[in-house]
Amino acid sequence: MPLPFPHCSLITLSWRCADRWRSDINALILDYLTMEGYPKAAAKFCKEANLQPQQPDLSIQTRQDIQHAIHSGNIETAISALNGLDPEV
């Protein structure tokens, strides 16, 4: 079976696939850290994986504060913070 890129060796193609796979995994990890409210870990991971941050630290911290308010039963505080973050929600 011919290679899809005749000028590339099988090893080169394997490295390209590995790099793409690694990139996808890194993006998934960064997304998890960001969405679950770990701003310091997300920032450190960005530096180590040479990625751009997905969201500003303030946005991540605000999301974490909203989650904490909900878990603590402070629904009015959570609604107020949520309206400040995104009034259309």
N, C-alpha and C positions, 0 to 999 in steps of 0.2 A: 504494500500500500504506500503510495507516495506521500511525502510530508506536505502539509498545507503551505509551508514556506520553503521552497526548494533550496534557498540560500542559507537556511538555518539547520543546525544539527538537532538531533533529538534532545541532547543535553540542554541546548539553548532554549528550546521550547519548554522543557521541564522546568527550567529556572523561571521562565516567564509565568508559567502556571503557578509555581510556588510563590512568586512575588505577588501575584494577583490574589491568591488565596490568603497570604499573610496580610495584605492590605485590607481585604474584606473582614478578616478576623479582628484586626486592629480597629476598624471602624465600628464593628459590632460591640467591642469592649468599651470604646469611648462612648458610644450611644448609651450603653447600660449605665456607666458611671455618671453620665450627665443626667439621664432621666430619673435615676434613683436618688439623686441628690448628694453626690460625693464630689463637690467642686474641687477640693484640694487633690484628690486622687485623679480626677479627670485632667487637671492642669499638669500634674506630674507625668501622667501617662502620655499626654500630648508631646511633652518635651522628649520623653524617652523613645516614643514611636515616630517622632518627627511628623506630627500631624497638626493641623490647624484646629483650634478650639471650635466646637459647634455653637456654643452660646457663651455670652459673657458670664463671668462669675456671679455678678449681681442677679442675673436671671435664675441661675441655678440655686443661689441662696434664697431667693424669694420663693421659689417652688418648694424648697425644703421647709421654709417657715410656714407656708400654707399647709403642707402635710402635717407638720407638728401641731398647728392650731386645730386642725380637724381631729387628729388623734387625741388631743387634750379636751375636746368638746367645745372649743371656742369657735363656734361656727360663724358668728358675726365677724370676728377678726379675720377668719379665713376668707369670707366673702369680700370683705373690704380689701384685703391684700390681693385677692384674685381680680377684683375690678380694677385695682391699680396696675396690675400686670397686663391684663387684657380685658378692656371694658366690654368687648363684644361677646364674651363668654357668658 
